[in-house]
Amino acid sequence: MADKIARVLLVEDDEDDYILTSDYLRQLDSHQFEIDWVTNPTKALEQLSLGKHDICLLDYQLGAYNGLTVLEKASKSGCSIPIIMLTGQSDDALDQSALAAGAVDYLVKGEITTSRFARAIRYALARQEIENERVERINAETRNQSKDRFLAHLSHELRTPLTSILGYTEILLNDNKAPNAKSELNIILNNGRHLLGLLNNVLDLSKIAVGKLEYNVGKIKLDSFIADIFSLMKVHAAEKALELVLHTKTPLPLCIQADSVRLRQVLINLIHNSIKFTEQGKVVPNIGITIVNNKEMLSFTVSDTGQGIPKNMLETIFKPFEQVEDIISRKEQGAGLGLSICSELVAHMGGTIQVTSEINSGSHFTFSIDPGDITAQPRTTLAFDQQHSSSTALTLPQLQGRVLVVDDMDDIRLLIGHNCQSFGLAVSYAANGLQALEQFKLAGARGTPFDLMLMDIHMPKLDGKRAIKALRKLGFNKPIIAITAATMKGVKQELIDIGFNLIVPKPIDKAELYRGLASYLKLDNQSTCSSANAMFNNNATVLQQRIIVVEDDNDAADITVLLLESLGAKAVKATSAQQCQALLNTEENWSKILLDLHLPDANGLDLARTIQHAYPAIELILVSGATVPEQALKQAGITQAILKPVNREILQNLLAQL
């Protein structure tokens, strides 16, 4: 008996013909047929309107009526069920009329016993299956679009109030406006950041569920990448008096191909978890190359001397909403999403993740990723910077000048920029050589030329070697320092020969970077304030920045304005597109506009396009609770997008990008 079941509506007023047709339907081996029989047009149209049948066999002659009437009315009502017309005699004109009225085929009753009848039934059902699949695909796409809209809305609605919570807390702490409530304010700030972390995890998991989480594979310079993460996590370990020790199992390739954002997310999550659940002892990240199915994989193990995980939890630890602390204690909080997200991310990077653990002895989380083709990559024992202590701050005289940091790795670019800012320098950024050329031309046009450039060598689009040649041809005769992980014999001399003034190796040593900068830039002898504020107190161009904050949430707008003013900029708020246009019509020389995506009277992208057309010199920055495709940003003339909540550090970096 056939596995497929097809429900048939048979419209026939002659009982003998009904029995004959039913009998031959049941003899077909393509489907198992369930037959509903009606004898008049009214009942036929009622049944067709229900849409529960897979096919309809319609007799042409139904007493005083004919089947064409049923066909025409069914078509007008939007019936999508395939209808085959049955008649007692062959008639070409009737055949054409039936097809024109919406029938999928036309059969003489005498053909019921032939193969043509079986073929007509089979083809009609096949067409209906294709149509059903098409409708289901459209419905699925509609549901996914609804989920996307919901996630974007949820992200926006939650991130906007977090901007106010975190921003006002930072203002109170940094300006010492509530000295007697510092401990309480720190609690608010820490819990607000914890809430932001939970929000990010929930949204990531939701995106994974609908296949919308973005992955971007690119080149990763492994030594500097790991060193940055190590330096960051060493601060957290020091807060609990734990030792963070980085080991390498085998010589490692200088570069791999992977998603730097997602790999960083997994490593930070695992190391942070180990620190969180370890009260004494150490946390040891270990890196090496392993062979899996004749393929070289990059392997990471994060071991700790913490409380361990019960055996009955090991099988479910990577499932959403599973929490070890539910079993052991409630000292640490979380939604139990981090490890589930790690598992999904590792799978997308071509690897697997496992855990072994013993109560009161510690845990070992091991995962691997596909590093791309590394067969031709040179291997070396990478010199991770493990000597830098977060407890010892460098006390260095402030420098003055404007520098451009050029590096294709977001984390490294911002890290170098942060160090330069701490030296008192104004910093701009470029992600590759082409952007560096554009920034050089723009700075010249504005009358604010760069005093020095820090440039990576290996970058997409235009690498450092070609970029420096182009810059020198354009007339840039100021120092350019190479920042590179390639420190092998002969590389330094090659870089000097093509025009670099100095080479600073990766991972970056802050003291070495300062010495390199200080050899070319002037000291700021007037600086008496902290390095974090020196950049703003000693750089007139920053103080001159005038910014419009376009945000319909008054609290979020107010805190953003306050933060900008605390950093030396002049800022005003506009809660609608109309108010923004009114401010633009004044004689103020606006330098930047921070635009919310959702405004009461306009879409942020539409407003950006209007502003760009009328005021092309103003830099447009989108501030949103949801991510926006890069192509949409470019089309609107937006230079960059910031994900809410906005904090002081983010705005400080914005002001430095003149």
Stockholm file with secondary structure:
# STOCKHOLM 1.0

chainA/1-658         MADKIARVLLVEDDEDDYILTSDYLRQLDSHQFEIDWVTNPTKALEQLSLGKHDICLLDYQLGAYNGLTVLEKASKSGCSIPIIMLTGQSDDALDQSALAAGAVDYLVKGEITTSRFARAIRYALARQEIENERVERINAETRNQSKDRFLAHLSHELRTPLTSILGYTEILLNDNKAPNAKSELNIILNNGRHLLGLLNNVLDLSKIAVGKLEYNVGKIKLDSFIADIFSLMKVHAAEKALELVLHTKTPLPLCIQADSVRLRQVLINLIHNSIKFTEQGKVVPNIGITIVNNKEMLSFTVSDTGQGIPKNMLETIFKPFEQVEDIISRKEQGAGLGLSICSELVAHMGGTIQVTSEINSGSHFTFSIDPGDITAQPRTTLAFDQQHSSSTALTLPQLQGRVLVVDDMDDIRLLIGHNCQSFGLAVSYAANGLQALEQFKLAGARGTPFDLMLMDIHMPKLDGKRAIKALRKLGFNKPIIAITAATMKGVKQELIDIGFNLIVPKPIDKAELYRGLASYLKLDNQSTCSSANAMFNNNATVLQQRIIVVEDDNDAADITVLLLESLGAKAVKATSAQQCQALLNTEENWSKILLDLHLPDANGLDLARTIQHAYPAIELILVSGATVPEQALKQAGITQAILKPVNREILQNLLAQL
#=GR chainA/1-658 SS CCSCEEEEEEECSCHHHHHHHHHHHHHCSSCEEEEEEECSHHHHHHHHHHTCCSEEEEESEETTEEHHHHHHHHHHTTCCSCEEEEESSCCHHHHHHHHHHTCSEEEEGGGTTSHHHHHHHHHHHHHHHHHHHHHHHHHHHHHHHHHHHHHHHHHHHHHHHHHHHHHHHHHHHHTTSCGGGHHHHHHHHHHHHHHHHHHHHHHHHHHHHTTCCCCCCEEEEHHHHHHHHHHHHHHHHHHTTCEECCEESSCEESEEEECHHHHHHHHHHHHHHHHHTCSSSEEEEEEEEEEETTEEEEEEEEEECSCCCCHHHHTTTTSTTCCTHHHHCSSSCCCSCHHHHHHHHHHHTTCCEEEEEETTTEEEEEEEECCCCCTTSCEECCCCCCCCCTTSCCCCCCEECEEEEECSCHHHHHHHHHHHHHTTCEEEEESSHHHHHHHHHHHHHHTCCCSEEEEESSCSSSCHHHHHHHHHHTTCCSCEEEEESCCCTTHHHHHHHTTCSEEEESSCCHHHHHHHHHTTSEECTTCCSCHHHHHHHTCHHHHTCEEEEECSSHHHHHHHHHHHHHTTCEEEEESSHHHHHHHHTSSCCCCEEEEESEETTEEHHHHHHHHHHHCTTSEEEEEESSCCCHHHHHHTTEEEEEESSCCHHHHHHHHHCC
#=GC SS_cons         CCSCEEEEEEECSCHHHHHHHHHHHHHCSSCEEEEEEECSHHHHHHHHHHTCCSEEEEESEETTEEHHHHHHHHHHTTCCSCEEEEESSCCHHHHHHHHHHTCSEEEEGGGTTSHHHHHHHHHHHHHHHHHHHHHHHHHHHHHHHHHHHHHHHHHHHHHHHHHHHHHHHHHHHHTTSCGGGHHHHHHHHHHHHHHHHHHHHHHHHHHHHTTCCCCCCEEEEHHHHHHHHHHHHHHHHHHTTCEECCEESSCEESEEEECHHHHHHHHHHHHHHHHHTCSSSEEEEEEEEEEETTEEEEEEEEEECSCCCCHHHHTTTTSTTCCTHHHHCSSSCCCSCHHHHHHHHHHHTTCCEEEEEETTTEEEEEEEECCCCCTTSCEECCCCCCCCCTTSCCCCCCEECEEEEECSCHHHHHHHHHHHHHTTCEEEEESSHHHHHHHHHHHHHHTCCCSEEEEESSCSSSCHHHHHHHHHHTTCCSCEEEEESCCCTTHHHHHHHTTCSEEEESSCCHHHHHHHHHTTSEECTTCCSCHHHHHHHTCHHHHTCEEEEECSSHHHHHHHHHHHHHTTCEEEEESSHHHHHHHHTSSCCCCEEEEESEETTEEHHHHHHHHHHHCTTSEEEEEESSCCCHHHHHHTTEEEEEESSCCHHHHHHHHHCC
//
